[in-house]
Amino acid sequence: MATKKIVQYVAIRKDLSSSLNWPAGAIIAQACHACTAVIVSYRDDPYSVEYTRELDRMHKVVVEVASEEALTKLSEKLAENKMDYKLWIEQPENYPTCLATKPYPRDEISKFFKKFKLYQ
């Protein structure tokens, strides 16, 4: 396992900033919530253990999805393929803002994120 590049993907709704005018700090907080939740939820998973073994060498890829609908479709695709992730639902609004995958080898997870641009 140590020879595989382990990565965590984070997908954030771009419309939070572009049309809903959320401040950058609030958007970053959503990603932090999702990353923390998924790492804690899967803390005993071998890939999570490997990923967190060297905290200074963690690798994340942060992508943007256009809307709540696009984020929901991504979530459904990951679920269909039995990939573990956390869809963060902001409260009290009760709508999804982002998702973070459990750490995976890049070659297992990257195919689900190829069509998305890096978050800007």
N, CA, C and O atoms as a GROMACS GRO file, in nm:
protein
  480
    1MET      N    1   0.082  -0.120   0.000
    1MET     CA    2   0.000   0.000   0.000
    1MET      C    3   0.086   0.126   0.000
    1MET      O    4   0.048   0.226  -0.060
    2ALA      N    5   0.200   0.123   0.065
    2ALA     CA    6   0.284   0.242   0.076
    2ALA      C    7   0.336   0.290  -0.059
    2ALA      O    8   0.376   0.406  -0.072
    3THR      N    9   0.336   0.203  -0.161
    3THR     CA   10   0.386   0.244  -0.292
    3THR      C   11   0.279   0.318  -0.373
    3THR      O   12   0.312   0.382  -0.472
    4LYS      N   13   0.153   0.310  -0.332
    4LYS     CA   14   0.046   0.380  -0.403
    4LYS      C   15   0.032   0.522  -0.350
    4LYS      O   16   0.041   0.546  -0.230
    5LYS      N   17   0.008   0.615  -0.442
    5LYS     CA   18  -0.015   0.754  -0.402
    5LYS      C   19  -0.157   0.764  -0.347
    5LYS      O   20  -0.255   0.745  -0.420
    6ILE      N   21  -0.168   0.796  -0.217
    6ILE     CA   22  -0.298   0.809  -0.152
    6ILE      C   23  -0.339   0.955  -0.157
    6ILE      O   24  -0.259   1.045  -0.130
    7VAL      N   25  -0.465   0.979  -0.194
    7VAL     CA   26  -0.514   1.116  -0.212
    7VAL      C   27  -0.657   1.125  -0.158
    7VAL      O   28  -0.731   1.027  -0.156
    8GLN      N   29  -0.693   1.245  -0.117
    8GLN     CA   30  -0.830   1.272  -0.076
    8GLN      C   31  -0.884   1.379  -0.169
    8GLN      O   32  -0.819   1.481  -0.194
    9TYR      N   33  -1.004   1.356  -0.221
    9TYR     CA   34  -1.070   1.454  -0.307
    9TYR      C   35  -1.176   1.529  -0.229
    9TYR      O   36  -1.246   1.472  -0.146
   10VAL      N   37  -1.186   1.658  -0.259
   10VAL     CA   38  -1.286   1.745  -0.199
   10VAL      C   39  -1.355   1.817  -0.314
   10VAL      O   40  -1.290   1.877  -0.399
   11ALA      N   41  -1.488   1.810  -0.317
   11ALA     CA   42  -1.566   1.878  -0.420
   11ALA      C   43  -1.652   1.984  -0.354
   11ALA      O   44  -1.729   1.955  -0.262
   12ILE      N   45  -1.639   2.107  -0.400
   12ILE     CA   46  -1.709   2.221  -0.341
   12ILE      C   47  -1.798   2.286  -0.446
   12ILE      O   48  -1.758   2.302  -0.562
   13ARG      N   49  -1.918   2.321  -0.406
   13ARG     CA   50  -2.010   2.390  -0.498
   13ARG      C   51  -1.959   2.529  -0.532
   13ARG      O   52  -1.938   2.612  -0.443
   14LYS      N   53  -1.938   2.554  -0.659
   14LYS     CA   54  -1.890   2.685  -0.704
   14LYS      C   55  -1.997   2.792  -0.689
   14LYS      O   56  -1.965   2.909  -0.667
   15ASP      N   57  -2.124   2.754  -0.701
   15ASP     CA   58  -2.231   2.853  -0.693
   15ASP      C   59  -2.243   2.916  -0.553
   15ASP      O   60  -2.307   3.020  -0.538
   16LEU      N   61  -2.182   2.854  -0.453
   16LEU     CA   62  -2.184   2.916  -0.320
   16LEU      C   63  -2.119   3.053  -0.324
   16LEU      O   64  -2.165   3.146  -0.259
   17SER      N   65  -2.011   3.066  -0.402
   17SER     CA   66  -1.943   3.195  -0.413
   17SER      C   67  -1.995   3.277  -0.531
   17SER      O   68  -2.013   3.398  -0.520
   18SER      N   69  -2.020   3.210  -0.645
   18SER     CA   70  -2.052   3.284  -0.767
   18SER      C   71  -2.191   3.344  -0.769
   18SER      O   72  -2.209   3.456  -0.818
   19SER      N   73  -2.290   3.274  -0.718
   19SER     CA   74  -2.426   3.330  -0.723
   19SER      C   75  -2.492   3.346  -0.586
   19SER      O   76  -2.583   3.427  -0.571
   20LEU      N   77  -2.447   3.270  -0.488
   20LEU     CA   78  -2.506   3.282  -0.354
   20LEU      C   79  -2.426   3.376  -0.263
   20LEU      O   80  -2.467   3.406  -0.151
   21ASN      N   81  -2.310   3.421  -0.314
   21ASN     CA   82  -2.227   3.522  -0.246
   21ASN      C   83  -2.182   3.484  -0.105
   21ASN      O   84  -2.176   3.569  -0.016
   22TRP      N   85  -2.150   3.357  -0.085
   22TRP     CA   86  -2.093   3.316   0.043
   22TRP      C   87  -1.951   3.370   0.053
   22TRP      O   88  -1.880   3.374  -0.047
   23PRO      N   89  -1.909   3.411   0.171
   23PRO     CA   90  -1.770   3.455   0.187
   23PRO      C   91  -1.675   3.335   0.180
   23PRO      O   92  -1.713   3.222   0.209
   24ALA      N   93  -1.552   3.363   0.141
   24ALA     CA   94  -1.453   3.257   0.124
   24ALA      C   95  -1.434   3.175   0.252
   24ALA      O   96  -1.422   3.053   0.245
   25GLY      N   97  -1.432   3.240   0.365
   25GLY     CA   98  -1.412   3.168   0.491
   25GLY      C   99  -1.521   3.066   0.518
   25GLY      O  100  -1.493   2.957   0.568
   26ALA      N  101  -1.644   3.101   0.488
   26ALA     CA  102  -1.756   3.008   0.508
   26ALA      C  103  -1.744   2.887   0.416
   26ALA      O  104  -1.776   2.775   0.456
   27ILE      N  105  -1.699   2.908   0.295
   27ILE     CA  106  -1.682   2.798   0.200
   27ILE      C  107  -1.568   2.707   0.244
   27ILE      O  108  -1.580   2.585   0.239
   28ILE      N  109  -1.458   2.766   0.287
   28ILE     CA  110  -1.346   2.687   0.336
   28ILE      C  111  -1.389   2.605   0.458
   28ILE      O  112  -1.348   2.490   0.472
   29ALA      N  113  -1.470   2.663   0.543
   29ALA     CA  114  -1.518   2.590   0.662
   29ALA      C  115  -1.599   2.467   0.621
   29ALA      O  116  -1.589   2.363   0.687
   30GLN      N  117  -1.677   2.477   0.515
   30GLN     CA  118  -1.755   2.362   0.469
   30GLN      C  119  -1.662   2.247   0.431
   30GLN      O  120  -1.687   2.132   0.468
   31ALA      N  121  -1.557   2.279   0.358
   31ALA     CA  122  -1.461   2.176   0.317
   31ALA      C  123  -1.390   2.117   0.439
   31ALA      O  124  -1.367   1.996   0.445
   32CYS      N  125  -1.356   2.201   0.534
   32CYS     CA  126  -1.291   2.152   0.657
   32CYS      C  127  -1.383   2.058   0.733
   32CYS      O  128  -1.338   1.954   0.782
   33HIS      N  129  -1.510   2.093   0.744
   33HIS     CA  130  -1.607   2.007   0.812
   33HIS      C  131  -1.614   1.870   0.745
   33HIS      O  132  -1.608   1.767   0.812
   34ALA      N  133  -1.626   1.870   0.613
   34ALA     CA  134  -1.638   1.743   0.539
   34ALA      C  135  -1.511   1.658   0.553
   34ALA      O  136  -1.520   1.537   0.573
   35CYS      N  137  -1.394   1.721   0.542
   35CYS     CA  138  -1.268   1.647   0.554
   35CYS      C  139  -1.252   1.587   0.693
   35CYS      O  140  -1.213   1.471   0.706
   36THR      N  141  -1.282   1.665   0.794
   36THR     CA  142  -1.271   1.614   0.931
   36THR      C  143  -1.368   1.500   0.953
   36THR      O  144  -1.331   1.396   1.008
   37ALA      N  145  -1.492   1.517   0.910
   37ALA     CA  146  -1.595   1.415   0.931
   37ALA      C  147  -1.559   1.283   0.863
   37ALA      O  148  -1.577   1.176   0.922
   38VAL      N  149  -1.508   1.288   0.741
   38VAL     CA  150  -1.478   1.164   0.670
   38VAL      C  151  -1.354   1.095   0.728
   38VAL      O  152  -1.350   0.972   0.734
   39ILE      N  153  -1.256   1.172   0.770
   39ILE     CA  154  -1.137   1.111   0.831
   39ILE      C  155  -1.174   1.044   0.964
   39ILE      O  156  -1.129   0.933   0.992
   40VAL      N  157  -1.255   1.110   1.044
   40VAL     CA  158  -1.297   1.050   1.171
   40VAL      C  159  -1.385   0.927   1.146
   40VAL      O  160  -1.370   0.825   1.212
   41SER      N  161  -1.475   0.937   1.051
   41SER     CA  162  -1.566   0.825   1.021
   41SER      C  163  -1.492   0.701   0.973
   41SER      O  164  -1.533   0.588   1.003
   42TYR      N  165  -1.383   0.720   0.900
   42TYR     CA  166  -1.308   0.608   0.842
   42TYR      C  167  -1.167   0.599   0.901
   42TYR      O  168  -1.074   0.556   0.833
   43ARG      N  169  -1.152   0.639   1.026
   43ARG     CA  170  -1.019   0.646   1.088
   43ARG      C  171  -0.948   0.512   1.096
   43ARG      O  172  -0.825   0.508   1.099
   44ASP      N  173  -1.022   0.401   1.098
   44ASP     CA  174  -0.959   0.269   1.106
   44ASP      C  175  -0.937   0.204   0.970
   44ASP      O  176  -0.878   0.096   0.961
   45ASP      N  177  -0.982   0.268   0.865
   45ASP     CA  178  -0.962   0.217   0.730
   45ASP      C  179  -0.813   0.219   0.697
   45ASP      O  180  -0.745   0.318   0.728
   46PRO      N  181  -0.760   0.114   0.635
   46PRO     CA  182  -0.616   0.111   0.606
   46PRO      C  183  -0.565   0.231   0.525
   46PRO      O  184  -0.455   0.279   0.549
   47TYR      N  185  -0.645   0.280   0.430
   47TYR     CA  186  -0.600   0.395   0.352
   47TYR      C  187  -0.599   0.523   0.438
   47TYR      O  188  -0.510   0.606   0.424
   48SER      N  189  -0.696   0.537   0.525
   48SER     CA  190  -0.697   0.653   0.615
   48SER      C  191  -0.579   0.649   0.710
   48SER      O  192  -0.517   0.752   0.738
   49VAL      N  193  -0.549   0.531   0.761
   49VAL     CA  194  -0.435   0.516   0.850
   49VAL      C  195  -0.306   0.554   0.777
   49VAL      O  196  -0.223   0.628   0.830
   50GLU      N  197  -0.290   0.503   0.655
   50GLU     CA  198  -0.171   0.535   0.577
   50GLU      C  199  -0.164   0.685   0.546
   50GLU      O  200  -0.057   0.746   0.556
   51TYR      N  201  -0.277   0.743   0.509
   51TYR     CA  202  -0.285   0.885   0.472
   51TYR      C  203  -0.245   0.975   0.588
   51TYR      O  204  -0.179   1.077   0.568
   52THR      N  205  -0.286   0.939   0.708
   52THR     CA  206  -0.260   1.024   0.824
   52THR      C  207  -0.132   0.986   0.899
   52THR      O  208  -0.096   1.050   0.998
   53ARG      N  209  -0.065   0.885   0.852
   53ARG     CA  210   0.060   0.842   0.918
   53ARG      C  211   0.165   0.954   0.914
   53ARG      O  212   0.236   0.976   1.012
   54GLU      N  213   0.174   1.022   0.801
   54GLU     CA  214   0.267   1.134   0.787
   54GLU      C  215   0.186   1.259   0.754
   54GLU      O  216   0.159   1.288   0.638
   55LEU      N  217   0.148   1.332   0.856
   55LEU     CA  218   0.058   1.445   0.839
   55LEU      C  219   0.113   1.553   0.746
   55LEU      O  220   0.036   1.624   0.681
   56ASP      N  221   0.244   1.567   0.740
   56ASP     CA  222   0.302   1.669   0.654
   56ASP      C  223   0.307   1.627   0.507
   56ASP      O  224   0.353   1.705   0.423
   57ARG      N  225   0.261   1.508   0.475
   57ARG     CA  226   0.266   1.459   0.337
   57ARG      C  227   0.128   1.427   0.281
   57ARG      O  228   0.118   1.361   0.177
   58MET      N  229   0.022   1.471   0.348
   58MET     CA  230  -0.112   1.446   0.296
   58MET      C  231  -0.131   1.520   0.164
   58MET      O  232  -0.077   1.629   0.144
   59HIS      N  233  -0.210   1.460   0.075
   59HIS     CA  234  -0.235   1.521  -0.055
   59HIS      C  235  -0.386   1.527  -0.078
   59HIS      O  236  -0.455   1.425  -0.073
   60LYS      N  237  -0.437   1.648  -0.103
   60LYS     CA  238  -0.578   1.668  -0.133
   60LYS      C  239  -0.590   1.732  -0.270
   60LYS      O  240  -0.503   1.810  -0.312
   61VAL      N  241  -0.697   1.699  -0.339
   61VAL     CA  242  -0.731   1.765  -0.464
   61VAL      C  243  -0.869   1.827  -0.444
   61VAL      O  244  -0.966   1.757  -0.414
   62VAL      N  245  -0.877   1.959  -0.461
   62VAL     CA  246  -1.002   2.031  -0.438
   62VAL      C  247  -1.057   2.076  -0.573
   62VAL      O  248  -0.992   2.152  -0.645
   63VAL      N  249  -1.176   2.028  -0.605
   63VAL     CA  250  -1.239   2.059  -0.733
   63VAL      C  251  -1.368   2.135  -0.710
   63VAL      O  252  -1.425   2.134  -0.600
   64GLU      N  253  -1.414   2.201  -0.816
   64GLU     CA  254  -1.540   2.273  -0.808
   64GLU      C  255  -1.647   2.200  -0.888
   64GLU      O  256  -1.622   2.149  -0.997
   65VAL      N  257  -1.766   2.198  -0.830
   65VAL     CA  258  -1.884   2.148  -0.902
   65VAL      C  259  -1.978   2.268  -0.916
   65VAL      O  260  -1.980   2.356  -0.830
   66ALA      N  261  -2.053   2.272  -1.022
   66ALA     CA  262  -2.130   2.391  -1.056
   66ALA      C  263  -2.242   2.424  -0.958
   66ALA      O  264  -2.270   2.541  -0.933
   67SER      N  265  -2.307   2.321  -0.904
   67SER     CA  266  -2.432   2.346  -0.833
   67SER      C  267  -2.462   2.234  -0.735
   67SER      O  268  -2.390   2.134  -0.726
   68GLU      N  269  -2.572   2.252  -0.661
   68GLU     CA  270  -2.620   2.146  -0.572
   68GLU      C  271  -2.654   2.021  -0.652
   68GLU      O  272  -2.624   1.910  -0.608
   69GLU      N  273  -2.714   2.039  -0.767
   69GLU     CA  274  -2.750   1.925  -0.852
   69GLU      C  275  -2.625   1.847  -0.894
   69GLU      O  276  -2.624   1.724  -0.889
   70ALA      N  277  -2.521   1.916  -0.935
   70ALA     CA  278  -2.397   1.850  -0.977
   70ALA      C  279  -2.332   1.777  -0.860
   70ALA      O  280  -2.278   1.668  -0.877
   71LEU      N  281  -2.337   1.836  -0.742
   71LEU     CA  282  -2.280   1.773  -0.623
   71LEU      C  283  -2.360   1.647  -0.588
   71LEU      O  284  -2.302   1.544  -0.551
   72THR      N  285  -2.490   1.656  -0.598
   72THR     CA  286  -2.576   1.539  -0.571
   72THR      C  287  -2.548   1.427  -0.670
   72THR      O  288  -2.543   1.310  -0.630
   73LYS      N  289  -2.531   1.460  -0.796
   73LYS     CA  290  -2.500   1.358  -0.898
   73LYS      C  291  -2.364   1.291  -0.868
   73LYS      O  292  -2.351   1.169  -0.880
   74LEU      N  293  -2.266   1.370  -0.829
   74LEU     CA  294  -2.136   1.314  -0.794
   74LEU      C  295  -2.150   1.220  -0.674
   74LEU      O  296  -2.094   1.111  -0.672
   75SER      N  297  -2.225   1.264  -0.575
   75SER     CA  298  -2.249   1.182  -0.455
   75SER      C  299  -2.314   1.049  -0.493
   75SER      O  300  -2.274   0.944  -0.443
   76GLU      N  301  -2.412   1.053  -0.580
   76GLU     CA  302  -2.481   0.931  -0.624
   76GLU      C  303  -2.386   0.839  -0.700
   76GLU      O  304  -2.390   0.717  -0.681
   77LYS      N  305  -2.301   0.896  -0.784
   77LYS     CA  306  -2.204   0.817  -0.861
   77LYS      C  307  -2.106   0.747  -0.768
   77LYS      O  308  -2.075   0.630  -0.787
   78LEU      N  309  -2.057   0.818  -0.668
   78LEU     CA  310  -1.966   0.758  -0.572
   78LEU      C  311  -2.035   0.645  -0.495
   78LEU      O  312  -1.978   0.538  -0.474
   79ALA      N  313  -2.158   0.669  -0.454
   79ALA     CA  314  -2.234   0.567  -0.380
   79ALA      C  315  -2.257   0.443  -0.466
   79ALA      O  316  -2.242   0.331  -0.418
   80GLU      N  317  -2.294   0.463  -0.592
   80GLU     CA  318  -2.316   0.350  -0.684
   80GLU      C  319  -2.191   0.263  -0.698
   80GLU      O  320  -2.200   0.142  -0.716
   81ASN      N  321  -2.076   0.327  -0.688
   81ASN     CA  322  -1.949   0.256  -0.704
   81ASN      C  323  -1.885   0.217  -0.571
   81ASN      O  324  -1.769   0.178  -0.565
   82LYS      N  325  -1.964   0.229  -0.465
   82LYS     CA  326  -1.921   0.188  -0.331
   82LYS      C  327  -1.792   0.257  -0.285
   82LYS      O  328  -1.707   0.197  -0.219
   83MET      N  329  -1.781   0.385  -0.320
   83MET     CA  330  -1.670   0.467  -0.274
   83MET      C  331  -1.717   0.542  -0.149
   83MET      O  332  -1.828   0.594  -0.145
   84ASP      N  333  -1.632   0.546  -0.048
   84ASP     CA  334  -1.669   0.610   0.079
   84ASP      C  335  -1.639   0.759   0.075
   84ASP      O  336  -1.535   0.802   0.025
   85TYR      N  337  -1.733   0.837   0.129
   85TYR     CA  338  -1.721   0.982   0.129
   85TYR      C  339  -1.816   1.039   0.233
   85TYR      O  340  -1.899   0.968   0.291
   86LYS      N  341  -1.804   1.168   0.256
   86LYS     CA  342  -1.897   1.241   0.342
   86LYS      C  343  -1.952   1.358   0.263
   86LYS      O  344  -1.878   1.445   0.218
   87LEU      N  345  -2.084   1.358   0.248
   87LEU     CA  346  -2.153   1.470   0.187
   87LEU      C  347  -2.189   1.565   0.301
   87LEU      O  348  -2.267   1.529   0.390
   88TRP      N  349  -2.132   1.686   0.300
   88TRP     CA  350  -2.158   1.778   0.409
   88TRP      C  351  -2.288   1.854   0.381
   88TRP      O  352  -2.304   1.915   0.275
   89ILE      N  353  -2.379   1.848   0.478
   89ILE     CA  354  -2.509   1.915   0.469
   89ILE      C  355  -2.507   2.030   0.568
   89ILE      O  356  -2.505   2.008   0.690
   90GLU      N  357  -2.509   2.151   0.518
   90GLU     CA  358  -2.505   2.269   0.605
   90GLU      C  359  -2.638   2.286   0.676
   90GLU      O  360  -2.745   2.274   0.617
   91GLN      N  361  -2.627   2.316   0.806
   91GLN     CA  362  -2.744   2.340   0.889
   91GLN      C  363  -2.742   2.485   0.938
   91GLN      O  364  -2.633   2.537   0.960
   92PRO      N  365  -2.853   2.550   0.955
   92PRO     CA  366  -2.988   2.497   0.947
   92PRO      C  367  -3.048   2.499   0.807
   92PRO      O  368  -3.165   2.462   0.789
   93GLU      N  369  -2.970   2.541   0.707
   93GLU     CA  370  -3.024   2.550   0.571
   93GLU      C  371  -3.064   2.414   0.516
   93GLU      O  372  -3.157   2.403   0.436
   94ASN      N  373  -2.993   2.308   0.560
   94ASN     CA  374  -3.021   2.171   0.519
   94ASN      C  375  -2.998   2.147   0.370
   94ASN      O  376  -3.079   2.081   0.304
   95TYR      N  377  -2.889   2.200   0.318
   95TYR     CA  378  -2.854   2.167   0.180
   95TYR      C  379  -2.707   2.133   0.169
   95TYR      O  380  -2.624   2.184   0.244
   96PRO      N  381  -2.675   2.046   0.074
   96PRO     CA  382  -2.536   2.001   0.058
   96PRO      C  383  -2.448   2.112   0.003
   96PRO      O  384  -2.485   2.185  -0.089
   97THR      N  385  -2.328   2.123   0.062
   97THR     CA  386  -2.235   2.227   0.019
   97THR      C  387  -2.108   2.169  -0.042
   97THR      O  388  -2.050   2.229  -0.132
   98CYS      N  389  -2.066   2.053   0.006
   98CYS     CA  390  -1.944   1.993  -0.047
   98CYS      C  391  -1.938   1.847  -0.006
   98CYS      O  392  -2.020   1.800   0.073
   99LEU      N  393  -1.841   1.776  -0.061
   99LEU     CA  394  -1.816   1.640  -0.016
   99LEU      C  395  -1.667   1.615  -0.015
   99LEU      O  396  -1.591   1.676  -0.089
  100ALA      N  397  -1.628   1.524   0.072
  100ALA     CA  398  -1.489   1.482   0.081
  100ALA      C  399  -1.486   1.329   0.078
  100ALA      O  400  -1.565   1.263   0.145
  101THR      N  401  -1.395   1.276  -0.001
  101THR     CA  402  -1.381   1.130  -0.005
  101THR      C  403  -1.290   1.085   0.107
  101THR      O  404  -1.209   1.161   0.160
  102LYS      N  405  -1.306   0.959   0.142
  102LYS     CA  406  -1.208   0.894   0.226
  102LYS      C  407  -1.079   0.889   0.144
  102LYS      O  408  -1.087   0.887   0.021
  103PRO      N  409  -0.964   0.888   0.205
  103PRO     CA  410  -0.841   0.872   0.126
  103PRO      C  411  -0.841   0.740   0.049
  103PRO      O  412  -0.878   0.636   0.101
  104TYR      N  413  -0.799   0.748  -0.075
  104TYR     CA  414  -0.790   0.632  -0.164
  104TYR      C  415  -0.662   0.642  -0.247
  104TYR      O  416  -0.607   0.751  -0.262
  105PRO      N  417  -0.615   0.530  -0.300
  105PRO     CA  418  -0.510   0.539  -0.401
  105PRO      C  419  -0.563   0.621  -0.520
  105PRO      O  420  -0.677   0.604  -0.562
  106ARG      N  421  -0.480   0.708  -0.570
  106ARG     CA  422  -0.522   0.797  -0.680
  106ARG      C  423  -0.584   0.719  -0.796
  106ARG      O  424  -0.683   0.763  -0.854
  107ASP      N  425  -0.526   0.605  -0.831
  107ASP     CA  426  -0.578   0.531  -0.947
  107ASP      C  427  -0.716   0.471  -0.924
  107ASP      O  428  -0.782   0.431  -1.020
  108GLU      N  429  -0.762   0.463  -0.801
  108GLU     CA  430  -0.897   0.412  -0.772
  108GLU      C  431  -1.002   0.522  -0.769
  108GLU      O  432  -1.119   0.496  -0.799
  109ILE      N  433  -0.964   0.643  -0.734
  109ILE     CA  434  -1.062   0.750  -0.710
  109ILE      C  435  -1.063   0.859  -0.816
  109ILE      O  436  -1.166   0.922  -0.837
  110SER      N  437  -0.952   0.881  -0.883
  110SER     CA  438  -0.941   0.998  -0.972
  110SER      C  439  -1.041   0.996  -1.087
  110SER      O  440  -1.083   1.103  -1.133
  111LYS      N  441  -1.080   0.878  -1.134
  111LYS     CA  442  -1.172   0.871  -1.249
  111LYS      C  443  -1.306   0.939  -1.222
  111LYS      O  444  -1.373   0.982  -1.316
  112PHE      N  445  -1.346   0.949  -1.096
  112PHE     CA  446  -1.473   1.012  -1.063
  112PHE      C  447  -1.465   1.164  -1.065
  112PHE      O  448  -1.568   1.232  -1.060
  113PHE      N  449  -1.344   1.218  -1.071
  113PHE     CA  450  -1.324   1.363  -1.059
  113PHE      C  451  -1.259   1.426  -1.181
  113PHE      O  452  -1.235   1.547  -1.183
  114LYS      N  453  -1.228   1.346  -1.283
  114LYS     CA  454  -1.156   1.396  -1.401
  114LYS      C  455  -1.227   1.510  -1.473
  114LYS      O  456  -1.161   1.598  -1.528
  115LYS      N  457  -1.359   1.510  -1.473
  115LYS     CA  458  -1.432   1.612  -1.550
  115LYS      C  459  -1.442   1.746  -1.478
  115LYS      O  460  -1.490   1.844  -1.535
  116PHE      N  461  -1.398   1.752  -1.353
  116PHE     CA  462  -1.409   1.875  -1.275
  116PHE      C  463  -1.277   1.953  -1.278
  116PHE      O  464  -1.169   1.895  -1.279
  117LYS      N  465  -1.290   2.086  -1.278
  117LYS     CA  466  -1.174   2.174  -1.270
  117LYS      C  467  -1.132   2.191  -1.125
  117LYS      O  468  -1.213   2.173  -1.034
  118LEU      N  469  -1.006   2.226  -1.104
  118LEU     CA  470  -0.961   2.260  -0.971
  118LEU      C  471  -1.038   2.383  -0.923
  118LEU      O  472  -1.067   2.474  -1.001
  119TYR      N  473  -1.070   2.384  -0.796
  119TYR     CA  474  -1.147   2.495  -0.740
  119TYR      C  475  -1.067   2.625  -0.748
  119TYR      O  476  -0.948   2.630  -0.717
  120GLN      N  477  -1.136   2.730  -0.792
  120GLN     CA  478  -1.073   2.863  -0.799
  120GLN      C  479  -1.160   2.965  -0.729
  120GLN      O  480  -1.124   3.083  -0.723
   0.00000   0.00000   0.00000
